[in-house]
Amino acid sequence: MQALILNSGVGKRMGKLTETRPKGLVEIGGGYTILSRLLSQLARFGVQDVMITTGPFAPALRDYAEGLRLPLSLRYAHNPDYASTNYIVSLCNAAPYLTGEDLLLFHGDLVMENGVLADLMACGQNAVAVDRTLPLPQKDFKAQLTDGRVTAVGVEFFGEDCVACQPAYFWRREDFGRWLEAMRVFVARGETGVYAENAFNALQGALPLYPLEVKGRLCAEIDDPDDLAKVSTRFLETLAAETQR
């Protein structure tokens, strides 16, 4: 199993916190940054092959990740057009370096409990994290469900068939390849400023994806300083509970 972490964004909404460093290097407490937490979790669960996409401050991110000295094989795919494109381009750039294994895919600003990662790795089918215990967020991803499957993912969905969603995925290798081909079609048309999920949505349910219920556990993105404060508080509580187990 391989992991792909998207870290090519500019992180404008974080303000001064990302003026001189990538968002993944922002501290969340307990001696962790966003990135070191996720990399430590992957190492703990035996995922050794990790690809990281990069954008601004790419050398600093690489030096930091390597300096953690975790038992991981780290590789990097740079998006030189990070300021003018979305991560749909970063994913296409990373494609030649993927090994053809089943894939864990994460946004690089995601913080989650160990149990969420364990469930994602054990699910055995294409899945994305959702949480029915939360109200639909205004600015973040929602998953649209049809007959128990996720048929669309995006910020624009607000219907009764939608649930809060976080960009933590498990993909079977062949199905991720089909999604990737759809992404390449978008990029070839010059649609580089959209989410990769727009390409998934264009497949109109032809690609199987199932909801993985988080059930109130910590699994959240950090988009701005308010998110950072809230997630950091929950993370320290989570870390204390995981340490006691």
FENVENWO-V335796 format. One record per residue. N is the residue number from 1. PHI is phi as a letter, one per 20 degrees, with the letter a starting at -180 (* if undefined). D_LAST is the distance of its C-alpha to the last C-alpha in Angstrom with 2 decimals. Layout:
n = {N	N}
phi = {PHI	PHI}
d_last = {D_LAST	D_LAST}
This chain:
n = {1	2	3	4	5	6	7	8	9	10	11	12	13	14	15	16	17	18	19	20	21	22	23	24	25	26	27	28	29	30	31	32	33	34	35	36	37	38	39	40	41	42	43	44	45	46	47	48	49	50	51	52	53	54	55	56	57	58	59	60	61	62	63	64	65	66	67	68	69	70	71	72	73	74	75	76	77	78	79	80	81	82	83	84	85	86	87	88	89	90	91	92	93	94	95	96	97	98	99	100	101	102	103	104	105	106	107	108	109	110	111	112	113	114	115	116	117	118	119	120	121	122	123	124	125	126	127	128	129	130	131	132	133	134	135	136	137	138	139	140	141	142	143	144	145	146	147	148	149	150	151	152	153	154	155	156	157	158	159	160	161	162	163	164	165	166	167	168	169	170	171	172	173	174	175	176	177	178	179	180	181	182	183	184	185	186	187	188	189	190	191	192	193	194	195	196	197	198	199	200	201	202	203	204	205	206	207	208	209	210	211	212	213	214	215	216	217	218	219	220	221	222	223	224	225	226	227	228	229	230	231	232	233	234	235	236	237	238	239	240	241	242	243	244	245}
phi = {*	d	d	c	d	e	c	e	f	e	m	g	f	e	m	f	f	c	f	c	b	f	g	f	e	f	f	d	o	m	n	d	d	g	f	f	f	f	f	f	f	f	f	f	e	n	e	e	e	c	d	c	e	c	c	f	l	g	f	f	f	f	f	f	f	f	f	f	l	e	f	c	e	e	c	c	c	e	d	f	d	g	f	c	c	e	f	f	f	f	f	f	f	f	g	f	e	f	e	n	e	g	c	e	c	c	f	f	d	e	c	b	f	g	f	f	f	f	f	f	f	e	f	m	b	g	b	c	f	c	b	f	f	e	f	f	f	f	d	d	f	c	d	e	d	c	l	n	d	e	d	b	c	r	e	e	e	c	f	f	e	d	c	f	c	c	f	c	c	d	c	f	g	f	f	f	f	f	f	f	f	f	f	f	f	f	f	f	e	n	e	d	e	d	f	f	f	f	f	f	f	f	f	l	n	f	d	f	b	d	f	d	f	e	l	n	f	f	a	b	e	d	d	b	g	f	g	g	f	f	f	f	f	f	f	f	f	f	f	f	f	f	f	f	f}
d_last = {25.89	26.84	25.52	27.99	27.18	30.00	30.68	34.45	34.79	36.54	34.18	37.14	35.39	33.18	36.36	36.46	32.83	34.02	37.54	36.84	33.63	32.06	29.63	26.77	27.07	26.54	23.72	20.93	19.21	16.65	19.06	19.01	21.92	21.96	22.90	20.64	17.54	18.92	20.16	16.94	15.22	18.22	18.12	14.51	15.60	18.82	21.31	23.79	26.85	26.64	29.70	29.94	32.96	34.46	36.94	37.72	36.71	35.94	36.44	34.02	31.32	31.98	32.05	28.77	26.97	28.53	27.75	23.99	24.61	22.00	22.70	24.37	27.96	28.89	32.07	33.70	36.23	38.15	39.82	42.84	43.76	40.49	42.49	44.57	42.44	39.21	36.41	38.40	40.38	37.38	36.13	39.62	39.75	36.50	37.73	39.66	36.60	34.44	34.15	34.66	31.18	29.04	27.86	24.96	26.70	25.32	27.10	26.30	25.54	22.63	19.11	16.46	12.85	11.39	11.82	15.43	16.19	14.86	17.08	19.91	19.97	20.00	22.59	25.59	28.01	28.99	26.71	26.10	23.44	24.88	23.83	26.18	24.59	26.16	29.88	31.75	31.62	34.99	34.42	31.63	31.52	32.02	32.09	35.10	34.56	37.28	36.84	33.10	33.47	33.17	36.77	36.65	34.33	35.60	35.86	39.07	38.01	37.84	38.97	37.60	36.45	34.08	30.38	28.38	27.40	25.49	26.69	23.88	25.67	25.59	29.15	30.85	33.12	36.39	35.60	34.43	37.74	39.61	37.95	38.79	42.39	42.59	41.33	44.07	46.66	45.66	45.79	49.13	50.52	49.50	46.75	44.35	43.23	41.33	37.74	37.04	36.15	39.85	40.64	38.16	39.79	43.20	42.38	42.54	39.89	41.08	37.76	35.00	31.88	29.42	27.09	23.32	22.01	19.31	19.52	18.89	15.86	16.49	19.07	22.00	24.82	26.08	29.86	31.05	30.18	29.38	26.80	25.38	25.05	23.40	20.97	20.07	19.25	16.96	15.41	14.59	12.93	10.93	10.14	9.04	6.64	5.33	5.56	3.81	0.00}
